[in-house]
Amino acid sequence: MAAIIIRTGEVLEGHLPPKALAMVREWTGIHKDDLLQMWETQAFKKLPPLE
């Protein structure tokens, strides 16, 4: 498990295997604007997975 900085993809805390971290970075890159908006407003919504 890891905490990832949305803006940079940097691992803040914890650890993920390299392949999993790459997938998380790809997904957060795709959904960065939505994730930042949810962080600011605390109005959470479901986001699609990677395809």
N, CA, C and O atoms as CSV, one atom per row, in Angstrom:
chain,resi,resn,atom,element,x,y,z
A,1,MET,N,N,0.851,-1.159,0.000
A,1,MET,CA,C,0.000,0.000,0.000
A,1,MET,C,C,0.902,1.230,0.000
A,1,MET,O,O,1.998,1.213,0.560
A,2,ALA,N,N,0.421,2.302,-0.641
A,2,ALA,CA,C,1.224,3.519,-0.724
A,2,ALA,C,C,0.318,4.737,-0.828
A,2,ALA,O,O,-0.817,4.648,-1.296
A,3,ALA,N,N,0.834,5.866,-0.386
A,3,ALA,CA,C,0.187,7.161,-0.586
A,3,ALA,C,C,0.960,7.859,-1.700
A,3,ALA,O,O,2.184,7.976,-1.642
A,4,ILE,N,N,0.234,8.319,-2.712
A,4,ILE,CA,C,0.846,8.914,-3.900
A,4,ILE,C,C,0.433,10.380,-3.997
A,4,ILE,O,O,-0.735,10.714,-3.799
A,5,ILE,N,N,1.391,11.252,-4.302
A,5,ILE,CA,C,1.082,12.663,-4.529
A,5,ILE,C,C,0.443,12.781,-5.911
A,5,ILE,O,O,1.062,12.415,-6.911
A,6,ILE,N,N,-0.779,13.285,-5.978
A,6,ILE,CA,C,-1.531,13.341,-7.231
A,6,ILE,C,C,-0.809,14.170,-8.287
A,6,ILE,O,O,-0.720,13.756,-9.443
A,7,ARG,N,N,-0.304,15.310,-7.911
A,7,ARG,CA,C,0.303,16.228,-8.892
A,7,ARG,C,C,1.581,15.682,-9.525
A,7,ARG,O,O,1.860,15.962,-10.691
A,8,THR,N,N,2.373,14.896,-8.759
A,8,THR,CA,C,3.684,14.464,-9.253
A,8,THR,C,C,3.815,12.966,-9.474
A,8,THR,O,O,4.704,12.532,-10.207
A,9,GLY,N,N,2.958,12.171,-8.863
A,9,GLY,CA,C,3.078,10.720,-8.939
A,9,GLY,C,C,4.117,10.165,-7.988
A,9,GLY,O,O,4.394,8.965,-8.003
A,10,GLU,N,N,4.700,11.027,-7.155
A,10,GLU,CA,C,5.719,10.610,-6.193
A,10,GLU,C,C,5.080,9.801,-5.062
A,10,GLU,O,O,3.969,10.098,-4.623
A,11,VAL,N,N,5.797,8.781,-4.602
A,11,VAL,CA,C,5.337,7.994,-3.465
A,11,VAL,C,C,5.640,8.785,-2.195
A,11,VAL,O,O,6.800,9.057,-1.885
A,12,LEU,N,N,4.594,9.149,-1.471
A,12,LEU,CA,C,4.733,9.910,-0.238
A,12,LEU,C,C,5.046,8.984,0.928
A,12,LEU,O,O,5.860,9.299,1.795
A,13,GLU,N,N,4.383,7.842,0.927
A,13,GLU,CA,C,4.544,6.891,2.020
A,13,GLU,C,C,4.213,5.499,1.515
A,13,GLU,O,O,3.321,5.340,0.682
A,14,GLY,N,N,4.912,4.499,2.003
A,14,GLY,CA,C,4.632,3.118,1.648
A,14,GLY,C,C,5.417,2.661,0.437
A,14,GLY,O,O,6.423,3.263,0.061
A,15,HIS,N,N,4.936,1.581,-0.169
A,15,HIS,CA,C,5.650,0.973,-1.289
A,15,HIS,C,C,4.664,0.225,-2.190
A,15,HIS,O,O,3.711,-0.394,-1.717
A,16,LEU,N,N,4.915,0.299,-3.484
A,16,LEU,CA,C,4.211,-0.512,-4.469
A,16,LEU,C,C,5.251,-1.145,-5.380
A,16,LEU,O,O,6.285,-0.536,-5.653
A,17,PRO,N,N,4.995,-2.347,-5.850
A,17,PRO,CA,C,5.894,-2.937,-6.848
A,17,PRO,C,C,5.952,-2.038,-8.087
A,17,PRO,O,O,4.983,-1.339,-8.382
A,18,PRO,N,N,7.062,-2.045,-8.808
A,18,PRO,CA,C,7.223,-1.136,-9.953
A,18,PRO,C,C,6.080,-1.170,-10.971
A,18,PRO,O,O,5.649,-0.115,-11.438
A,19,LYS,N,N,5.582,-2.353,-11.324
A,19,LYS,CA,C,4.500,-2.443,-12.309
A,19,LYS,C,C,3.215,-1.800,-11.772
A,19,LYS,O,O,2.528,-1.081,-12.498
A,20,ALA,N,N,2.897,-2.058,-10.510
A,20,ALA,CA,C,1.701,-1.469,-9.894
A,20,ALA,C,C,1.843,0.044,-9.803
A,20,ALA,O,O,0.882,0.769,-10.061
A,21,LEU,N,N,3.025,0.532,-9.441
A,21,LEU,CA,C,3.245,1.972,-9.352
A,21,LEU,C,C,3.088,2.629,-10.720
A,21,LEU,O,O,2.520,3.717,-10.821
A,22,ALA,N,N,3.577,1.990,-11.755
A,22,ALA,CA,C,3.421,2.527,-13.109
A,22,ALA,C,C,1.948,2.624,-13.490
A,22,ALA,O,O,1.530,3.600,-14.113
A,23,MET,N,N,1.166,1.620,-13.121
A,23,MET,CA,C,-0.274,1.641,-13.423
A,23,MET,C,C,-0.978,2.742,-12.643
A,23,MET,O,O,-1.846,3.428,-13.182
A,24,VAL,N,N,-0.612,2.914,-11.377
A,24,VAL,CA,C,-1.210,3.977,-10.560
A,24,VAL,C,C,-0.858,5.337,-11.143
A,24,VAL,O,O,-1.715,6.216,-11.229
A,25,ARG,N,N,0.386,5.515,-11.540
A,25,ARG,CA,C,0.798,6.798,-12.134
A,25,ARG,C,C,0.059,7.069,-13.441
A,25,ARG,O,O,-0.333,8.206,-13.705
A,26,GLU,N,N,-0.131,6.050,-14.248
A,26,GLU,CA,C,-0.880,6.217,-15.500
A,26,GLU,C,C,-2.326,6.625,-15.202
A,26,GLU,O,O,-2.855,7.557,-15.806
A,27,TRP,N,N,-2.956,5.911,-14.260
A,27,TRP,CA,C,-4.345,6.186,-13.916
A,27,TRP,C,C,-4.502,7.582,-13.319
A,27,TRP,O,O,-5.427,8.307,-13.686
A,28,THR,N,N,-3.608,7.972,-12.400
A,28,THR,CA,C,-3.722,9.309,-11.805
A,28,THR,C,C,-3.460,10.392,-12.848
A,28,THR,O,O,-4.045,11.473,-12.780
A,29,GLY,N,N,-2.584,10.108,-13.811
A,29,GLY,CA,C,-2.349,11.076,-14.879
A,29,GLY,C,C,-3.599,11.307,-15.716
A,29,GLY,O,O,-3.904,12.439,-16.091
A,30,ILE,N,N,-4.311,10.240,-16.004
A,30,ILE,CA,C,-5.547,10.343,-16.782
A,30,ILE,C,C,-6.622,11.100,-16.017
A,30,ILE,O,O,-7.379,11.872,-16.606
A,31,HIS,N,N,-6.692,10.882,-14.704
A,31,HIS,CA,C,-7.782,11.433,-13.889
A,31,HIS,C,C,-7.338,12.545,-12.945
A,31,HIS,O,O,-8.029,12.845,-11.971
A,32,LYS,N,N,-6.187,13.157,-13.227
A,32,LYS,CA,C,-5.611,14.148,-12.319
A,32,LYS,C,C,-6.594,15.266,-11.966
A,32,LYS,O,O,-6.758,15.589,-10.790
A,33,ASP,N,N,-7.242,15.853,-12.955
A,33,ASP,CA,C,-8.161,16.969,-12.685
A,33,ASP,C,C,-9.310,16.530,-11.784
A,33,ASP,O,O,-9.659,17.234,-10.836
A,34,ASP,N,N,-9.900,15.372,-12.073
A,34,ASP,CA,C,-10.997,14.863,-11.236
A,34,ASP,C,C,-10.516,14.580,-9.816
A,34,ASP,O,O,-11.205,14.906,-8.850
A,35,LEU,N,N,-9.335,13.975,-9.686
A,35,LEU,CA,C,-8.804,13.648,-8.366
A,35,LEU,C,C,-8.536,14.910,-7.539
A,35,LEU,O,O,-8.856,14.961,-6.352
A,36,LEU,N,N,-7.951,15.920,-8.173
A,36,LEU,CA,C,-7.682,17.167,-7.456
A,36,LEU,C,C,-8.977,17.864,-7.042
A,36,LEU,O,O,-9.066,18.418,-5.947
A,37,GLN,N,N,-9.972,17.834,-7.916
A,37,GLN,CA,C,-11.266,18.432,-7.579
A,37,GLN,C,C,-11.902,17.694,-6.409
A,37,GLN,O,O,-12.443,18.326,-5.501
A,38,MET,N,N,-11.845,16.365,-6.417
A,38,MET,CA,C,-12.406,15.599,-5.304
A,38,MET,C,C,-11.653,15.892,-4.008
A,38,MET,O,O,-12.266,15.971,-2.944
A,39,TRP,N,N,-10.338,16.053,-4.086
A,39,TRP,CA,C,-9.541,16.356,-2.898
A,39,TRP,C,C,-9.971,17.703,-2.313
A,39,TRP,O,O,-10.124,17.840,-1.099
A,40,GLU,N,N,-10.163,18.690,-3.182
A,40,GLU,CA,C,-10.536,20.038,-2.730
A,40,GLU,C,C,-11.960,20.099,-2.176
A,40,GLU,O,O,-12.202,20.762,-1.167
A,41,THR,N,N,-12.889,19.423,-2.820
A,41,THR,CA,C,-14.306,19.551,-2.453
A,41,THR,C,C,-14.807,18.445,-1.536
A,41,THR,O,O,-15.853,18.583,-0.902
A,42,GLN,N,N,-14.063,17.350,-1.465
A,42,GLN,CA,C,-14.491,16.159,-0.723
A,42,GLN,C,C,-15.804,15.588,-1.279
A,42,GLN,O,O,-16.516,14.860,-0.589
A,43,ALA,N,N,-16.111,15.932,-2.538
A,43,ALA,CA,C,-17.273,15.382,-3.243
A,43,ALA,C,C,-16.757,14.253,-4.131
A,43,ALA,O,O,-16.346,14.483,-5.268
A,44,PHE,N,N,-16.782,13.043,-3.605
A,44,PHE,CA,C,-16.185,11.905,-4.286
A,44,PHE,C,C,-17.127,11.305,-5.328
A,44,PHE,O,O,-18.348,11.309,-5.170
A,45,LYS,N,N,-16.525,10.795,-6.391
A,45,LYS,CA,C,-17.280,10.125,-7.442
A,45,LYS,C,C,-16.454,8.950,-7.949
A,45,LYS,O,O,-15.236,8.917,-7.770
A,46,LYS,N,N,-17.101,8.013,-8.566
A,46,LYS,CA,C,-16.426,6.843,-9.104
A,46,LYS,C,C,-15.733,7.208,-10.412
A,46,LYS,O,O,-16.308,7.882,-11.267
A,47,LEU,N,N,-14.496,6.756,-10.555
A,47,LEU,CA,C,-13.743,6.976,-11.775
A,47,LEU,C,C,-13.475,5.631,-12.449
A,47,LEU,O,O,-13.303,4.619,-11.769
A,48,PRO,N,N,-13.441,5.617,-13.777
A,48,PRO,CA,C,-13.240,4.347,-14.482
A,48,PRO,C,C,-11.828,3.811,-14.287
A,48,PRO,O,O,-10.894,4.585,-14.073
A,49,PRO,N,N,-11.665,2.485,-14.360
A,49,PRO,CA,C,-10.339,1.881,-14.255
A,49,PRO,C,C,-9.556,2.044,-15.554
A,49,PRO,O,O,-10.089,2.528,-16.552
A,50,LEU,N,N,-8.303,1.641,-15.535
A,50,LEU,CA,C,-7.520,1.602,-16.769
A,50,LEU,C,C,-8.125,0.549,-17.700
A,50,LEU,O,O,-8.705,-0.438,-17.248
A,51,GLU,N,N,-7.984,0.771,-18.968
A,51,GLU,CA,C,-8.493,-0.214,-19.934
A,51,GLU,C,C,-7.368,-0.999,-20.528
A,51,GLU,O,O,-7.599,-1.875,-21.361
